[in-house]
């Protein structure tokens, strides 16, 4: 982002006082004013006490990207050498602390798309996104007395294929119980929660069983609320990172008696030792 920082000093300071004095040891800053191609990063991110160094670096890179850039595991893995596992873990950290946000939206034609929103100051009022002055569409009034659905877990990387698989799973739940016939709005709300289970390597059959088993015999007035509660309360832990198995040393050959010199040696099968084979002595 080419933004001029008007609060920057007019010229570099060659020496500072206090802790940065050359004779006091420690870090010395050598500042040069940026006039183009720089990004302002808050110390709340650069010195975050809970974020890993990979997450801080990834957030800095994402905040420097222009609007509309691709921010996904595949594109970031192609750009950096940390690997998909470390990048996915870093993105989950940023989501947990509010620096990244994923939003899923259903568009015309029944397709589901996901957007990545980078927050340079988590907790501040969302308002309009930077350089986006399009007014938000008015929200539809909620019917009186109807509470919003409980929250559901969110996947670390809501890929469109993953959200579509979760949507298809929810659309087939009424085959197990007719009371689980969901509306399109309820399905869009629950799909990220199902995607979070699938992302944690839970088979679709087990997800469906967790949502449909032991349902109460009474009529279900709000089946989507019950499913949302189960998705959040029974969310399994994430799978452990893959570790390559440690190669085991090969077992030694058994002991054999040489029929020529009576020496004991190791070999896979009975026979003469190496010296006797070299000398050509008869067995």
C-alpha positions in Angstrom: 0.0 0.0 0.0 1.6 3.3 -1.1 0.7 5.6 1.7 2.8 8.5 3.0 3.3 8.6 6.8 3.1 12.3 7.6 4.0 11.6 11.2 7.5 10.3 10.3 10.5 12.5 11.3 11.8 14.8 8.5 15.3 13.2 8.6 17.0 10.2 10.1 18.4 10.4 13.7 21.9 9.1 13.9 22.0 8.7 17.7 19.3 8.4 20.3 19.3 8.8 24.1 18.5 6.4 26.9 18.5 2.7 26.2 19.5 3.1 22.6 22.6 5.1 23.3 25.6 3.4 21.6 27.5 3.1 24.9 24.6 1.4 26.8 24.6 -1.7 24.6 21.5 -3.4 23.1 19.5 -2.4 20.0 20.3 0.7 18.0 17.7 2.0 15.4 18.9 3.5 12.2 15.8 5.1 10.7 15.3 6.2 7.1 12.1 7.9 6.1 9.8 5.9 3.8 8.1 8.0 1.1 6.6 5.2 -1.1 5.6 1.5 -0.8 5.3 1.1 3.0 2.7 -0.3 5.4 1.9 0.9 8.9 1.9 -2.0 11.4 0.8 -1.4 15.0 3.0 -2.5 17.9 0.0 -4.5 19.2 0.8 -6.9 16.3 4.6 -6.6 16.0 5.0 -7.2 19.8 1.9 -9.4 20.4 2.6 -11.5 23.5 0.6 -14.5 22.3 1.2 -14.7 18.6 4.0 -16.8 17.2 6.7 -15.2 15.0 5.3 -17.0 11.9 1.8 -15.5 12.6 3.2 -12.0 13.1 5.1 -12.2 9.9 2.1 -13.6 8.0 -0.2 -10.8 9.3 2.4 -8.2 8.2 2.6 -9.8 4.7 -1.2 -9.9 4.4 -1.7 -6.3 5.5 0.8 -5.2 2.8 -1.2 -6.9 0.0 -3.5 -4.9 -2.2 -7.3 -5.4 -2.1 -8.5 -8.4 -4.0 -5.2 -10.4 -3.6 -5.5 -14.2 -3.1 -4.9 -15.2 0.5 -5.2 -19.0 0.8 -3.1 -21.9 2.0 -2.2 -22.8 -1.6 -1.0 -19.3 -2.7 0.9 -18.6 0.6 2.6 -22.0 0.4 3.7 -21.2 -3.1 5.1 -17.9 -1.9 6.8 -19.0 1.3 8.8 -22.0 2.4 7.2 -22.6 5.8 4.8 -25.3 4.4 1.1 -25.6 4.5 0.9 -26.9 8.1 2.7 -24.0 9.7 0.9 -21.5 7.5 -2.5 -23.0 8.4 -1.6 -22.9 12.1 -0.5 -19.2 11.8 -3.8 -18.3 10.1 -5.7 -20.0 12.9 -3.8 -17.9 15.4 -4.6 -14.7 13.5 -8.3 -15.7 13.4 -8.3 -16.4 17.2 -6.9 -13.0 18.0 -9.0 -11.1 15.4 -6.5 -10.2 12.8 -8.2 -12.4 10.2 -11.9 -13.0 9.6 -13.6 -15.4 7.2 -17.1 -14.7 5.9 -19.1 -17.1 3.8 -21.8 -15.8 1.5 -24.3 -17.5 -0.8 -24.5 -15.9 -4.2 -26.8 -16.3 -7.2 -27.0 -19.8 -8.6 -26.7 -21.5 -5.2 -22.9 -21.1 -5.1 -21.1 -20.4 -1.8 -18.1 -18.1 -1.7 -15.7 -17.2 1.1 -14.0 -13.9 1.7 -10.9 -13.1 3.8 -10.9 -9.9 5.8 -7.7 -8.5 7.3 -8.1 -6.4 10.4 -5.2 -4.1 11.2 -6.8 -3.2 14.6 -8.9 -6.0 16.0 -11.7 -4.9 18.2 -12.2 -1.6 16.4 -15.5 -0.8 14.7 -15.7 -2.7 11.5 -17.5 0.0 9.5 -16.5 0.1 5.9 -13.5 -1.7 4.6 -10.6 0.4 3.4 -11.4 2.2 0.1 -14.8 0.6 0.0 -17.6 3.2 0.2 -20.4 0.9 -1.0 -23.2 1.1 1.6 -24.0 -2.2 3.2 -27.4 -3.7 2.3 -30.1 -3.2 5.0 -30.6 -6.2 7.2 -33.9 -7.9 7.1 -35.9 -7.5 10.2 -36.0 -10.6 12.4 -39.5 -11.9 13.2 -40.5 -10.8 16.6 -39.7 -13.2 19.4 -37.3 -15.3 17.3 -33.8 -15.5 18.8 -30.7 -15.8 16.6 -29.2 -19.2 16.1 -26.3 -20.2 18.5 -22.8 -19.7 17.1 -21.0 -22.6 15.3 -17.3 -23.3 15.0 -15.4 -21.9 12.1 -12.9 -23.7 9.9 -9.3 -22.4 9.7 -9.5 -22.4 5.9 -13.1 -22.4 4.6 -12.4 -23.5 1.0 -15.4 -23.4 -1.3 -15.2 -27.2 -1.9 -15.3 -27.8 1.9 -18.3 -25.5 2.4 -20.1 -27.2 -0.4 -19.5 -30.6 1.1 -20.8 -29.4 4.4 -23.9 -27.9 2.7 -24.6 -31.1 0.9 -24.4 -33.0 4.2 -26.9 -30.7 5.9 -29.3 -30.9 2.9 -29.5 -34.7 3.3 -30.1 -34.8 7.1 -33.9 -35.0 6.6 -33.4 -38.5 5.0 -32.4 -39.7 8.5 -35.1 -37.7 10.3 -37.8 -35.7 8.5 -37.7 -33.1 11.3 -34.2 -32.0 10.2 -35.5 -30.4 7.0 -33.5 -27.1 7.1 -34.1 -23.8 5.3 -31.5 -22.3 3.0 -30.7 -19.6 5.7 -30.2 -22.2 8.4 -28.0 -24.3 6.1 -25.8 -21.3 5.4 -25.4 -20.7 9.1 -24.6 -24.3 10.0 -22.3 -25.1 7.0 -19.1 -23.5 8.5 -19.6 -25.6 11.7 -19.9 -28.8 9.7 -16.8 -27.7 7.6 -14.8 -27.2 10.9 -15.5 -30.9 11.7 -14.6 -32.1 8.2 -11.4 -30.0 8.4 -10.5 -31.9 11.5 -10.5 -35.1 9.5 -13.8 -36.4 10.8 -15.5 -38.6 8.2 -18.8 -37.3 6.8 -20.6 -40.4 8.1 -19.5 -39.7 11.7 -20.5 -36.0 11.4 -24.0 -37.1 10.2 -24.3 -39.6 13.0 -23.3 -37.0 15.6 -26.0 -34.7 14.4 -28.8 -37.2 14.1 -28.3 -39.8 16.9 -30.3 -39.6 20.2 -32.7 -36.9 19.0 -35.5 -36.1 21.5 -38.8 -37.7 20.7 -40.7 -34.4 21.1 -41.3 -32.1 18.1 -38.3 -30.0 17.2 -39.4 -26.4 17.0 -35.9 -25.2 16.0 -33.8 -28.1 14.6 -31.1 -25.7 13.4 -30.6 -24.4 17.0 -30.1 -28.0 18.2 -27.7 -28.8 15.4 -25.7 -25.6 16.1 -25.4 -26.5 19.8 -24.1 -30.0 18.9 -21.6 -28.7 16.4 -20.1 -26.4 19.1 -20.4 -28.6 22.2 -19.1 -31.8 20.6 -16.4 -30.3 18.4 -13.4 -32.8 18.3 -9.9 -31.6 18.8 -7.7 -30.8 15.8 -5.6 -33.7 14.5 -2.0 -33.8 15.7 0.7 -32.6 13.2 2.1 -35.3 11.0 5.4 -36.7 12.1 7.4 -39.1 9.9 8.0 -42.5 11.5 11.5 -43.0 12.9 13.3 -45.6 10.8 14.1 -48.7 12.9 17.6 -50.3 12.6 17.7 -53.6 10.7 18.0 -56.8 12.8 21.4 -58.4 12.7 22.0 -61.7 11.0 22.1 -64.8 13.1 25.4 -66.5 14.2 26.7 -69.2 11.9 29.6 -71.8 12.4 32.1 -72.0 9.5 32.6 -75.7 8.5 36.1 -74.9 7.2 37.8 -73.0 10.0 35.2 -73.4 12.8 35.0 -69.6 13.1 31.7 -68.1 14.4 30.4 -65.3 12.1 27.1 -63.6 11.3 25.3 -64.5 8.0 21.7 -64.8 6.8 22.2 -68.6 6.1 24.7 -71.3 7.0 27.9 -71.6 5.0 31.6 -70.7 5.0 33.0 -67.5 6.3 34.4 -64.8 4.1 38.1 -65.8 4.6 37.4 -69.5 3.7 35.4 -68.4 0.6 38.3 -66.2 -0.5 40.9 -68.9 0.1 38.7 -71.5 -1.6 39.1 -74.1 1.1 36.7 -77.0 0.9 33.8 -77.1 3.2 
